[in-house]
Amino acid sequence: MTAAEGVLGPGPAPSTGKVKAFLRLVLIEHSVFALPFAYIASLTAMYQWDENIHWVRLLLVTVAMVGLRTFAMACNRIIDRELDARNPRTANRELVTGAVSVRSAWTGALIAVAVFLGAAALLNPLCLALAPLAVIPMVVYPYGKRFTNFPHAILGLAQSIGPVGAWLAITGEWSWDAVVLGLAVGVWIGGFDLIFGSQDVLADRAEGVKSVPARFGVPAALYGARACHVVTTGLLVWYALATDAGAFFWAGLAVVAGAFLYEHSIVKPHDLSRLNRAFFTVNGFIGIALFVCALLDLLVRGLTV
């Protein structure tokens, strides 16, 4: 080993390791659930505005979305770390094992929210003014399971902000079309959170954690998820009609409806063995598939790259 290797070599490794551990903590790859719908809102707004893709604004929307979601996940993990330690499913999370310290997690969370606010400021004054309001449900959600049986609704509200904020980022003006899309996203995510929460019923009841599955049982939660996804489909139809969507978008809706049917066919009240496939694979596919179809539809209708 050279002197330079001895002095310089080990330096970056701990820092890099901490960053990777933090990214694992916040499940950065799960941005796939929310980003496609923010892009649908952004690109539709651009099409209605001047039929051109504004790449800098789209980049800022991406930065804002990832920053806010990272902040939300970090807060969630920090606030829930003691509950996570007592749940066998979550006992290996980074804050429980010590791979990430609470201090590092808070540092990452604060950097993420600063990035979000900075991106909002660069977009337009309305985005910056409303940005603090978007932060509130992200912090409230982790506490929701301590005071309500319906924390999934708080999560849905938090996620519904994405498409609305993305539309505002492009036009600087309120849009009810974006609200419809935001509601669709919120109900969709609230619905699959009902499915995801079904695997923690025993641990939640033992710890006094509140949720629909813990309070009303897994069958009721799965029926609730089905109802949510029927409503989601209806809201997406509403959005398609409101924005004069074309054939590609309607094809995407057919794919989404089929994915919902598949998702609910593989998760049963007494068989949750394929829950992760339903939660991660199917729902990740839904967002990407609808975005691709929406993009093709907008390009065919005249959106210029």
N, C-alpha and C positions, 0 to 999 in steps of 0.2 A: 504493500500500500504506500502510495506517495504521500508527501506532506499535504499536498493540495487535497487528495482524496480524504485524508484524515480530518482536515479542517472543514472542507466544503461538502464532502460527500453525504454525511449523515444529516446535514442541516435541513434540507427541504423535506426529507422523508416524514418526520413526525407531522409537519404541517399538512402535507399531502394526505397522509393517513387520516388526519382529523377532518379534512374536507370531505373525503370519501365516506367516512363514518357518518358525518352530518347529512350527506346526500342520501345515504341509506336510511337514516332516521326519518327524513321527511318524505321518503319514497318519491323522489323527484320524477321517476318514470311514470307515475300516476297522473302527471299533468295531461296525459293523453285523454283523460275523461272530460276535462273542461275546455282545453284549448280548441278542439275542433269546432265547438259551438261558438266560441268567441270569434273564430275565423269566419264562420258562416255569417254572423252578424256584421262583422267588419266589412266583408266583401260585398254583402248585399247593400250595406249603406253606401259603399263606394260606387256600386253599380247605379244606385238611385241618384247619387250626387252628380257624378260626371262620367261614369262608365270606365274609369281608369283605376288600376291598382296603385295605391300610394304605399310604396314599400317601406319608407321610413316610419310611417304611422303604424303599419302592420307590425314592424319590428318592435315599436314601443308598446303596442298592445301585448305582444308576446312577453316582453320584459315585465310589464305590469302584472300580467296574469300569473306568470311563474313566481314573481316576487311575492304577491299576495298569498298565493297558495302555499309557498314555502313558509311564510310567516305563520299561516294558519296551522299547518301540520306541526311546526316546531312548538307552537303554543299548546296544541293538543297533546303532544308527547310529554311536554314539561308538566302540564297540569295533571295528566293521568298517570304519571310515572309510578306512584305508589299502588294504584289499582292494577297497573300492568304487571307489577312485580308479583302480585298475588293471583294472577290469571295464568295458568299453564301455557295458553296459546301465545301470550304476549311477554312472557318472562324473559325472552331472549332479546328484547328490544334494547337498542344501544344505551339508552339512559338507565336501564335496569342493570345491564351488565357492566356499565362503566366505560364502554367504548367511547361514549360522548359524555362529557360532564355537563351538569346543569348550566354552569357558567358559559361553556362553549355553545350550548343550545340557545341560550338567551342572546349571546353575541350573534349567532347566525340569524336568529329571528329578527333582531333589530336591524341587521344589515339588509335582510330581505324586505322589511317594511320600508326602510329608507329607499331602497331601489324602487319599490312600488310607488312611493310618493314622488320620487324624482321623475319616473316615467310619466306619471299623471300630470306633473307640472309641465313637462315638455309637450304634452298633447294639447291641452287647452285649459283655460281658467275654470270651466265648469267641472272638468274631470278632477282638477286639484281640489276644488271646493267640496266635491262629494266624496273624495277619497277617504277621509276619516270615517265617514258613515259606513263605507264598505268594510272597514276594519272591525267594526263592532261585533257583527255576528260571528266573525272568525274567532273571537275571544270568548264569546258567550257560549258557543256550541259545546266545548268540552265540559262546561259546568252544567249544561242542559240535563245530562243524565243523572244529575244530583237532585233536580227539583221537578222534572216532568217525565211522564211516560212517553213523551213524543219528541225526543231530541232529534229524531230523523227529520222532523219538520224544520228545525232550526238549521240543520245541515242543508236541507233543500233551499231554504231562504238564502243562505250564504252562497250557494252555488248558482242561484238564479241571477245573482248580481253580474256574473261574467258577461253574458251576451248584451245586457243592458249597458254596462260600462263600455264594452267594445264599440257599440253603436255610437254612444256619446263621444267616444274618443275620435271617431271619424268625422261626425257632423257637428258636434257641439250642441246638438239639439235633442230634445226628448222624442222618443218614438214608441208608440204603443205596439207596433210590430215587434220591436225588440223585447218588450215586456212579455208578449205572448211566447216568444222563443225562450226567454229567461224562465218563465213559469214551466215550460216544457222540460227544460234542463233540471230545474229544482225538483219537480215531481218525479222525474226519472231517477235522479240520484237519491232522493228520499226513499223511493221504492226499492232500489237495490241495496240501500243501507238496511232496510227491513230484512232482506235476505241475509246480508252479511252478519247482522246482529243476532241471527238465530243460532249461530254456533256458540255463543257465549251465555246461553240462558242459565246454565247451572252456576257458572262463576258470577254472573250478574246478580242472581238471586241471593247467593251467599254473601255478597258484598253490599247488597242494598242498592245496586246500580239500577237505574230505571230505564226501561225501554219497552216498546210494544211486545217483542217476543217474551221478555221477562215477566211482564204484567199479564198479557193475554194469551201467551202460548205461541209456539212455533206455527201451528196451522193458521191461526188468526193473522200472524205476521206475513205469512206467504200469501194468504188471500188479499191482505192489504197491499202487498207488493204488486200482485196482479192488477188490482184496481188502479194503482198508481200508474202502471204502464199502459193500461187502457186509456187513462186520462192523458198521459204523455202523447200517445199516438193521436188522440183527438186534437190536442194543442198544436202538434206539428202539422196536422191537416189545416188547422186554422191559419197557422203561419204561412203555409204554402199558398192558400187562397188569398191571404192579405197581401202577399208580395208578388202575386201573379207568377208563381213558380211554373217552370216548364216540365217537360217529360222526364228529364234526368232526375230532378228533385223528387218527383212522384215515384220514380223507380227506387230511389233511395229510401223513401218512406215504406215501400213494400218490403225492402230488405230489412229495415228496422223492425217492422211488424213481425216478419218471419223470425228474426233473432229473438224478439221477446217471447214468441211462442216456444222456441227451442229452449231458451233460458228457463222458462217455467215448467218445461217438461222434464228437465233433468234434476230439479230440486224438489224433493218430497218432504213432508213433515217428519217422516221417520227415516229418511235417507238423505243426509246432507253431505254424502261422500264426494259429490261433484260440485259442491258449493263454490270452490275456488275457480273452477272452470266457468261457472255461471257469472261470478262476480268480476273476475279479472279479464278473462278471454272474451266473453260475449260482450260485456259492456264496453271494453276497449274497442272491439270491432264495430259496435254500433256508432260510436262517435266518429271513427275514421271513415267508415263506409258512407255515412250521411254527408260528411264534409266533402269527400271526393265527388259524390253525386251532385251536391250543391255547387261545387266549383265548376264542374263540367256544365251544369245548367246555366250558370252565369256567363261562362265563356261563350257558350253557344248563343246566348241572348245578346252578346255584344260587349261583355266586360273585356277591357283591353289590358294586356299584361304590361 
